[in-house]
């Protein structure tokens, strides 16, 4: 007999965690939270990973020989399920680490490898900086901001973003939410590693923590080798501080990534009670996955909700881990993994549950009590948050 789960029950569990005032909450945002936003031309405001990879490939080809062949060699050297732009950029940087002055790798000498790296970074930066005319009047991230503003918590919410764009920042600022991101100062805010570790260097609990693990188009390096700093300012199209995950960074690039990843590790592994919600994240980052899985193994107080836009592969890292770790709940469009068991959606009381499932579940009309859960779409998740924010105001 096929195992089933009532989406009303599982969504209510998530609502309860989001409505709790005393339970620490962290959120991990992947590319899906950005590409879910429609621009004024009805196209994705920020391209998804596949489209971004294609843009970088076309840009590399436009550089002329020998770059098209080099791109193909680097791409084809990766496993088929890892041929995305971050993996390709990581491979380019690994070759730069290994190459000698007289060598060639993938048909490129050091100078040309550096040109390819710069071209990829610049293309990414340009693609994730949409023209002002394409940005819609309202972003779903503003609903996130309203929820953060209206929910009074004992501990600050921590958002870990893998995106280079500034949609989270825009949404929170539109909702008047104060944000701390590890940069301090007023004239030219600089990254302060100590502020991620010492509580007395951070603002109060009403300030949301935003950690951009893979870098940002607003970061750049400044100063001399003796006084090198990473500073935050206006958005740039150079891609200077775009950091792929699979890389041993030199010191100037290393600090933000390592400091923020260490904070995530401590937060998930050491807090007695904490909830992590992942959205728009396909569990394709090995280093992030290792942190989450390790924390699930050592911290009985950690609970993870993975909101999936597409149904995760049954033999993939997410579904496999959820079957082994009962504290990891996977909420997909067609079913869920709850308590280590995989099951399909089945609404116990379709008529009575209609209001409780508004904006998050679509019943299969004429096909019984099944249907699709929409929470993996960031727009739907933000509608859920907006509802909680309005309810908080009325309490």
C-alpha positions as CSV (number, residue, x, y, z in Angstrom):
1,X,0.0,0.0,0.0
2,X,1.3,3.4,-1.0
3,X,2.2,5.7,2.0
4,X,0.4,9.0,2.0
5,X,0.7,12.3,3.9
6,X,-1.9,15.0,4.4
7,X,-0.5,18.3,3.2
8,X,-2.6,20.2,5.8
9,X,-0.7,18.4,8.6
10,X,2.7,18.9,7.1
11,X,2.2,22.5,6.1
12,X,0.8,23.2,9.6
13,X,4.0,21.9,11.2
14,X,6.0,24.3,9.1
15,X,3.6,27.2,10.0
16,X,4.0,26.4,13.7
17,X,7.8,26.6,13.5
18,X,7.6,29.9,11.6
19,X,5.1,31.3,14.1
20,X,7.1,30.4,17.1
21,X,8.7,33.3,19.0
22,X,11.3,31.4,20.9
23,X,12.7,28.8,18.4
24,X,15.8,30.0,16.4
25,X,15.2,29.9,12.6
26,X,17.8,29.8,9.8
27,X,17.0,29.9,6.1
28,X,19.2,28.7,3.2
29,X,18.3,30.3,-0.2
30,X,19.5,28.8,-3.4
31,X,19.3,30.0,-7.0
32,X,15.6,29.0,-7.2
33,X,14.6,31.9,-4.9
34,X,16.0,34.4,-7.4
35,X,14.9,32.8,-10.8
36,X,11.4,32.5,-9.4
37,X,10.9,36.2,-9.8
38,X,9.3,37.3,-13.1
39,X,10.6,40.5,-14.7
40,X,8.4,43.1,-16.3
41,X,8.9,41.3,-19.6
42,X,7.5,38.1,-18.0
43,X,10.9,36.4,-18.2
44,X,12.9,35.3,-15.1
45,X,14.5,38.4,-13.6
46,X,17.6,36.4,-12.7
47,X,18.5,33.4,-14.9
48,X,18.4,29.9,-13.5
49,X,21.7,28.0,-13.3
50,X,21.1,26.3,-16.7
51,X,20.5,29.6,-18.5
52,X,23.4,31.2,-16.7
53,X,25.7,28.4,-17.7
54,X,24.6,28.8,-21.3
55,X,25.3,32.6,-21.3
56,X,28.8,32.0,-19.9
57,X,29.4,29.4,-22.6
58,X,28.3,31.8,-25.4
59,X,30.5,34.5,-24.0
60,X,33.5,32.1,-23.9
61,X,32.8,31.1,-27.5
62,X,32.7,34.8,-28.5
63,X,36.2,35.2,-27.3
64,X,37.4,33.2,-30.3
65,X,40.0,30.4,-30.5
66,X,41.3,28.7,-28.4
67,X,38.5,29.4,-25.9
68,X,35.6,27.5,-27.4
69,X,37.7,24.3,-27.4
70,X,39.0,25.0,-23.9
71,X,35.4,25.5,-22.6
72,X,34.3,22.1,-24.2
73,X,37.3,20.3,-22.7
74,X,36.7,21.7,-19.2
75,X,33.0,21.1,-19.3
76,X,33.3,17.5,-20.6
77,X,35.9,16.7,-17.9
78,X,33.1,17.1,-15.3
79,X,30.5,14.5,-14.5
80,X,27.3,15.1,-16.5
81,X,25.3,16.1,-13.4
82,X,27.9,18.7,-12.4
83,X,28.4,20.7,-15.6
84,X,27.0,23.9,-14.3
85,X,28.7,27.3,-14.2
86,X,29.9,27.1,-10.6
87,X,31.6,23.8,-11.2
88,X,33.1,25.0,-14.5
89,X,34.4,28.2,-12.8
90,X,35.8,26.1,-9.9
91,X,37.6,23.9,-12.5
92,X,39.1,26.9,-14.2
93,X,40.4,28.2,-10.8
94,X,41.8,24.8,-9.9
95,X,43.8,24.8,-13.1
96,X,45.1,28.2,-12.3
97,X,46.3,26.8,-9.0
98,X,48.1,23.9,-10.6
99,X,49.5,25.4,-13.8
100,X,53.2,26.2,-14.2
101,X,54.4,29.1,-16.3
102,X,55.4,27.0,-19.3
103,X,52.4,24.7,-19.1
104,X,49.0,24.5,-20.8
105,X,45.9,23.0,-19.4
106,X,42.8,22.5,-21.5
107,X,44.8,24.1,-24.3
108,X,45.3,27.4,-22.3
109,X,48.4,28.9,-20.7
110,X,48.1,30.8,-17.5
111,X,47.3,34.2,-19.1
112,X,44.5,32.7,-21.2
113,X,43.1,30.8,-18.2
114,X,43.0,34.1,-16.3
115,X,41.2,35.7,-19.3
116,X,38.6,32.9,-19.3
117,X,38.1,33.2,-15.5
118,X,37.6,37.0,-15.8
119,X,35.2,36.5,-18.7
120,X,33.1,34.0,-16.7
121,X,32.9,36.3,-13.6
122,X,32.0,39.3,-15.6
123,X,29.3,37.4,-17.5
124,X,27.8,36.1,-14.3
125,X,27.8,39.6,-12.7
126,X,26.1,41.1,-15.8
127,X,23.4,38.4,-15.8
128,X,22.5,38.8,-12.1
129,X,22.3,42.7,-12.4
130,X,19.0,43.2,-14.2
131,X,18.2,46.5,-15.8
132,X,16.1,48.8,-13.6
133,X,13.3,48.7,-16.1
134,X,13.0,44.9,-15.8
135,X,12.6,44.9,-12.0
136,X,9.0,44.5,-11.0
137,X,7.3,47.0,-8.7
138,X,7.0,44.3,-6.0
139,X,9.4,41.4,-5.2
140,X,8.3,38.2,-3.3
141,X,11.3,39.0,-1.0
142,X,9.2,41.9,0.4
143,X,6.8,39.4,1.9
144,X,9.8,37.8,3.6
145,X,10.7,41.2,4.9
146,X,7.2,41.8,6.2
147,X,7.2,38.5,8.1
148,X,10.6,39.3,9.6
149,X,9.4,42.7,10.6
150,X,6.2,41.6,12.2
151,X,7.4,38.4,14.0
152,X,9.0,39.3,17.3
153,X,11.6,36.7,18.1
154,X,13.9,36.0,21.0
155,X,16.8,35.4,18.6
156,X,17.6,36.9,15.2
157,X,16.7,35.0,12.0
158,X,19.7,34.1,10.0
159,X,19.6,33.9,6.2
160,X,22.3,32.1,4.2
161,X,22.2,33.0,0.5
162,X,24.1,31.3,-2.3
163,X,23.0,34.0,-4.7
164,X,25.2,36.8,-6.1
165,X,22.3,39.2,-6.8
166,X,20.7,41.7,-4.4
167,X,17.1,40.6,-4.4
168,X,17.1,39.7,-0.7
169,X,18.6,43.0,0.2
170,X,16.1,44.9,-1.9
171,X,13.1,43.0,-0.4
172,X,14.2,43.5,3.2
173,X,15.0,47.2,2.7
174,X,11.6,47.7,1.1
175,X,10.0,46.3,4.3
176,X,12.3,48.5,6.5
177,X,14.1,45.4,8.0
178,X,17.5,46.2,9.5
179,X,20.2,43.8,8.2
180,X,23.7,42.8,9.4
181,X,25.9,41.1,6.9
182,X,29.3,41.1,8.5
183,X,30.4,44.4,7.0
184,X,31.1,47.3,9.3
185,X,31.9,51.0,8.8
186,X,30.1,53.9,7.3
187,X,32.2,55.4,4.5
188,X,33.4,52.1,2.9
189,X,32.0,49.2,4.9
190,X,34.6,46.4,5.2
191,X,34.2,42.7,6.0
192,X,34.9,42.0,9.7
193,X,35.5,38.2,10.4
194,X,35.3,38.8,14.1
195,X,31.8,40.1,13.9
196,X,30.6,36.7,12.8
197,X,32.0,35.1,16.0
198,X,31.6,37.7,18.7
199,X,28.0,38.5,19.8
200,X,29.1,41.7,21.3
201,X,30.2,43.0,17.9
202,X,26.7,42.4,16.4
203,X,23.5,44.4,16.6
204,X,20.4,43.3,18.5
205,X,18.0,40.5,17.8
206,X,15.7,42.7,15.7
207,X,18.5,42.8,13.0
208,X,18.3,40.0,10.5
209,X,21.6,38.3,9.8
210,X,22.4,37.9,6.0
211,X,25.4,35.8,5.0
212,X,26.1,35.6,1.3
213,X,28.2,32.4,1.1
214,X,29.1,32.5,-2.6
215,X,29.9,36.2,-2.7
216,X,28.1,39.2,-4.1
217,X,28.1,41.7,-7.0
218,X,28.4,44.4,-4.3
219,X,31.8,43.2,-2.9
220,X,35.2,44.1,-4.1
221,X,38.8,44.1,-2.9
222,X,40.6,47.3,-2.0
223,X,44.0,48.4,-0.5
224,X,47.5,47.1,-0.8
225,X,48.7,43.5,-0.1
226,X,49.7,44.7,3.4
227,X,46.3,46.2,4.1
228,X,43.9,44.2,1.8
229,X,40.2,44.6,2.6
230,X,37.0,43.3,1.2
231,X,34.4,46.1,1.0
232,X,30.8,46.5,0.1
233,X,29.4,49.2,-2.1
234,X,27.4,49.7,-5.3
235,X,26.7,46.7,-7.6
236,X,29.6,46.0,-10.0
237,X,29.7,44.1,-13.3
238,X,33.2,42.8,-12.8
239,X,32.3,39.8,-10.7
240,X,35.4,40.4,-8.6
241,X,34.0,38.6,-5.5
242,X,32.0,35.8,-7.1
243,X,33.1,32.8,-5.2
244,X,32.3,29.2,-6.3
245,X,32.1,26.7,-3.6
246,X,34.6,24.1,-4.7
247,X,37.8,26.0,-4.3
248,X,40.7,26.5,-1.9
249,X,40.7,30.3,-2.0
250,X,43.7,32.5,-1.6
251,X,43.6,34.6,1.6
252,X,41.9,37.6,0.0
253,X,39.0,35.5,-1.2
254,X,39.0,32.9,1.5
255,X,37.8,34.9,4.5
256,X,34.1,35.7,3.8
257,X,33.4,32.1,2.5
258,X,35.2,30.3,5.3
259,X,33.9,32.6,8.1
260,X,30.3,32.3,6.9
261,X,30.4,28.6,6.4
262,X,31.9,28.2,9.8
263,X,29.1,30.2,11.3
264,X,26.5,28.0,9.6
265,X,28.3,24.9,10.9
266,X,28.3,26.3,14.5
267,X,24.7,27.4,14.3
268,X,23.3,24.1,13.1
269,X,25.6,21.9,15.2
270,X,25.6,23.7,18.5
271,X,22.2,25.3,19.0
272,X,20.1,23.1,21.3
273,X,16.9,23.9,19.3
274,X,17.0,25.3,15.7
275,X,15.0,25.0,12.5
276,X,16.6,25.3,9.1
277,X,14.4,25.9,6.0
278,X,15.9,25.5,2.6
279,X,14.3,27.2,-0.4
280,X,15.4,27.2,-4.0
281,X,18.2,24.9,-3.1
282,X,18.7,21.6,-5.1
283,X,21.4,20.2,-2.7
284,X,24.0,20.5,-5.3
285,X,26.7,22.1,-3.2
286,X,28.8,19.4,-1.6
287,X,30.3,21.6,1.2
288,X,26.9,22.9,2.2
289,X,25.4,19.4,2.2
290,X,28.2,18.2,4.4
291,X,27.5,20.9,7.0
292,X,23.8,20.1,7.1
293,X,24.2,16.3,7.2
294,X,26.9,16.5,9.9
295,X,24.7,18.8,12.0
296,X,21.8,16.4,11.7
297,X,24.0,13.6,12.9
298,X,25.3,15.4,16.0
299,X,22.5,17.8,17.0
300,X,19.2,16.2,18.1
301,X,17.7,19.6,18.3
302,X,18.1,20.5,14.6
303,X,15.0,20.2,12.3
304,X,15.3,20.8,8.6
305,X,12.5,21.5,6.1
306,X,13.6,21.2,2.5
307,X,11.1,22.9,0.1
308,X,11.5,21.5,-3.4
309,X,10.3,23.0,-6.7
310,X,11.0,19.7,-8.5
311,X,10.5,16.2,-7.1
312,X,14.0,15.1,-5.7
313,X,15.5,12.0,-7.2
314,X,14.9,8.9,-5.1
315,X,18.6,8.0,-5.2
316,X,19.8,11.6,-4.8
317,X,21.6,13.1,-1.7
318,X,18.4,14.8,-0.4
319,X,16.0,11.9,-0.5
320,X,18.7,9.4,0.7
321,X,19.6,11.6,3.7
322,X,15.9,12.2,4.5
323,X,15.3,8.4,4.7
324,X,18.2,8.1,7.1
325,X,17.7,11.3,9.2
326,X,14.1,11.6,10.5
327,X,14.6,15.2,11.4
328,X,15.0,16.1,7.8
329,X,11.6,16.7,6.2
330,X,11.4,16.9,2.4
331,X,8.3,18.7,1.0
332,X,8.1,18.1,-2.8
333,X,5.4,18.9,-5.3
334,X,4.1,15.3,-5.6
335,X,4.9,14.0,-2.1
336,X,7.2,14.1,0.9
337,X,9.7,12.3,3.0
338,X,8.6,12.5,6.6
339,X,10.0,10.5,9.5
340,X,12.2,8.7,7.1
341,X,9.4,7.4,4.9
342,X,8.5,8.5,1.3
343,X,4.8,9.1,0.6
344,X,2.4,10.8,-1.8
345,X,0.1,13.7,-1.0
346,X,-3.5,12.9,0.0
347,X,-5.8,15.5,1.5
348,X,-7.8,13.9,4.3
349,X,-10.6,16.5,4.1
350,X,-10.5,18.2,0.7
351,X,-13.6,20.4,1.3
352,X,-12.8,21.5,4.8
353,X,-9.1,22.1,4.1
354,X,-9.5,24.4,1.1
355,X,-8.9,27.6,3.2
356,X,-5.9,26.1,5.1
357,X,-4.2,25.2,1.8
358,X,-4.8,28.4,0.0
359,X,-1.7,29.5,-2.1
360,X,0.3,26.4,-1.2
361,X,-1.5,23.4,-2.6
362,X,-3.5,22.6,-5.7
363,X,-6.0,19.8,-5.7
364,X,-6.3,17.5,-8.7
365,X,-9.8,18.2,-9.6
366,X,-11.7,15.0,-10.5
367,X,-8.7,12.8,-9.5
368,X,-9.4,12.3,-5.9
369,X,-7.8,13.9,-2.9
370,X,-4.3,14.2,-4.4
371,X,-2.6,17.3,-5.8
372,X,0.6,19.3,-5.9
373,X,2.3,21.3,-3.1
374,X,3.5,24.7,-4.3
375,X,5.8,25.6,-1.4
376,X,8.9,24.8,-3.5
377,X,8.0,27.9,-5.6
378,X,9.5,30.8,-3.7
379,X,6.5,32.9,-4.6
380,X,4.2,30.5,-2.9
381,X,6.5,30.2,0.2
382,X,6.4,34.0,0.5
383,X,2.6,34.1,0.3
384,X,2.7,31.7,3.3
385,X,5.0,34.1,5.1
386,X,2.8,37.0,4.2
387,X,-0.2,35.3,5.7
388,X,1.7,34.6,8.9
389,X,2.8,38.3,9.0
390,X,-0.8,39.5,8.7
391,X,-2.0,37.1,11.4
392,X,0.7,38.3,13.7
393,X,-0.5,41.9,13.2
394,X,-4.0,40.9,14.2
395,X,-3.0,38.9,17.3
